[in-house]
């Protein structure tokens, strides 16, 4: 497979901020800014923006574990960006391109407990990108 065989929409779907105090941050966005939670669950909060982008708040330690860097001495900025694709196959194809281009893969795609499928890569300054298939979106 070569990189010309696969196309994808490079739009950002999610911005996930790793937070020290989830309840404080959730209250700030809900009460101070007046934003309505799209989905409000234990351990994570989602806010849908006007342009369809979703801002997620997730405990920074949990985000580091999710990325696969919980104990790694790496420059971690406490956020990740996400691209959602319409299928697991497209996620796999995306990662094939990353491998062909020798882009740093943090975590190869895998099924996750919430029913989705995702992997992570990083840019040259260690900004982490999640590429995911989310069957609930």
Buried (B, 14 or more C-beta within 10 A) or exposed (E): EEEEEBEBEEEEBBBBBBBEEBEEBBEBBBEEEEBEBEEEEEEBBBBBEEEEBBBBBBBBEBBBEBBBBEEEEEEBEBBBBBBBBEEBEBBBBBBBBBEEEEBEBBBBBEEEEEEBBBBBBBEEEBBBBBBBBBEEE
